[in-house]
Amino acid sequence: MQKRKMLALLLITIVMTLGVVAVSADSATTTIRIEGMHCGNCAASIKKKLMATEGVQDVEVSFEKKEAVIKFDDQKLTVAKLREIINSTGFKAVDEKSTK
């Protein structure tokens, strides 16, 4: 009986560890410059639209810097798609710098 409990605990630990590795393996970050923002509300509307997108993990949009820093699942999204989403808000995504 004790061996079964230990085996079950070991299997649960392995499954949880593999799940954490899988979640972190597909993450990328990109910085996209954005033209047309005039205030903090502009930045907030872009952030809201991006955060509603499946695969986006975190977003920081800076009106002052005129850019968005986006952490996303690169198995679900591309930088081109993120630029498209920004452009759909009425602002213009002009360039990006991506890192894995």
N, C-alpha and C positions, 0 to 999 in steps of 0.2 A: 504494500500500500504506500509506503514511504517513497519507494522508487517511482511510482506513478505520479505522485505529487511533484517530485523533483523534475521528472521528465516534462510534465505539463508546464511547470514554471520556466524551464529552459526553452521550450518551444515558444511560449508567449514572449519571452525576452528576445528571442531571435526574430520573430515576426515584427515586433515593435521596432527593433533596431533597423531592419530592412526597410520598414516604412519611413523612418526618419531619413535614411540615406536617399530613398527615392524622391522624397519631397524636395530635398535640398539640391539634388543633382541637376535639375532642369531650370535653374534660376539664372536670369541675366538682368543686367541693369543698363539702361540707356538714358542719355541726357539729350533732350530735344529742345532746340530754341524755338520760341513761339513769338510771332509777330501779331500785333493788334490788341494786346491786352492793355487796358487803360486803368484798371483798378484791381483791388483785392477780390471783388466779386467776379471779375473775369477769370482770375486764377481758380476761384472756388468752383465755378461752373465747369471748367476743364477737368479739375480733379474729380468732381462728382461723376462726370461722364466716364472717365478712365477707370475709376474704382468700381463702376457698375459693369465693367467688361470682364468676362470670365478669363482667368489666367493672369490678371493683374494682381500682384501681391501687395504693393505699396506704391504710393505716389506722393511726391512733394512738388507743388507748382509754385514758383516764385514770380510774382508780378514784377518785383524789383529787378531780378536777374533776367527776366523774360525767358524762362526755361522751365521744363518739367523734367524731373528725375524719376524714372519709372523702373520699379523692380517687377519682373514678370516671368511667367513660365514660358521659356522659349520653345517648348514642345507644343504649346497651344497658340502662341501669338508670334508675330514677326514685328520688327521695328516699322516696316512699311505699313502694317495694319494699325499700329499705334499712331503713326503720323496721319493716317486716314481718319481715325477716330477724332483726333484733335482738329483736323480740318473740317470735320462735320459739325463742329461747334461754332463755326464762323470765324475761327482764328486760323493762322497759317503756321504750320510746322515747317521750319526752314532747314534744319540740319540736325545731326545727332552724333553722339559718341557712345559706342556700345562697349560693354565689357562682360565677360562671362563670369 
